[in-house]
Amino acid sequence: MADFSRITDHGDHHGHCRGCRHWHGDHDGPAAEHTAIGLCMQPELTHFSLMVSGDSGCNHYKPRDGLGTERMMQSMAG
């Protein structure tokens, strides 16, 4: 299994779950993404059924397809 770290460890690829392609959260739009809870579908973590908030993050962040540059920067910056 790959090494995961908290978002504060500043790996090469880090960002908040709300902008990650592996995060599957139900919310009412971008303003609700911070507090929404969703399932992390990162391939190495799916067997844990890990539920995380939009403000969670790790160093295996992958930007969602179709995420605009401004929204991607917001997701990575916090």
N, C-alpha and C positions, 0 to 999 in steps of 0.2 A: 504494500500500500504506500502511496506517495506521502511525503511529509506535508502536513497542513500547518499553517500558522495563523495567528490572529492578524487581523487587518493592520494593526499597529506595528507589525514586524516589517512592513514595507517590502514585500517581495517584488519581483519584477512585474508580476501581473496581479494586481490587487484592485478591489473595488467592492462596493456594497452589493448585496444580493439583489436589490431592486433593479439593477441594471444588468444582471447576469443572465445568460441564456439558460442556465441550469435551474433558475429559481422559478417555481410555479406557484404564484400567489394570486388569490382572488382579492381584488380591491376595486374601488370606485374611481379610479383614475390616478394620475401622477401624484396628486397631493396626499393620497391615502397610502402610497407605497411605503412610506417610512414606518408606519405602524402595522401594516398588513403582515400576516403570518402565512408562509408558504412552504411547500415541500422542496427540499434541495434534491435535484435530480442529477447531480454530478456523478458520473458513472461509478466511481470508487466508493461513493457514499450512499447509493440508493438502498442498499440492504439495511441501513440504519433507520430508514424512514424519518430522516432528520427534518424537523420543522424549524424554520428560522424566520426572523423578521426581515423586512426590507432593509433595515439598517445594519443587519449582520453582514459579515464578509469574511473572505479567506483569500489565500494567495493563488487559488485556482480559478479566479474570476475570468469569465469569457463574456465580452459584450454581447447583448441581445442583438439579433438581426433586426435591422430597421431602426435601431436606436440612434437618434440624431446626435451630432457631435456635441452640441450643448448639453443634452441630457446625459450623454456618456461621461462628459467631464464632471457634471454634478454628481453622478453616481460614484465616480472614482475619488472625488474630493470630499464627499460627505456632506 
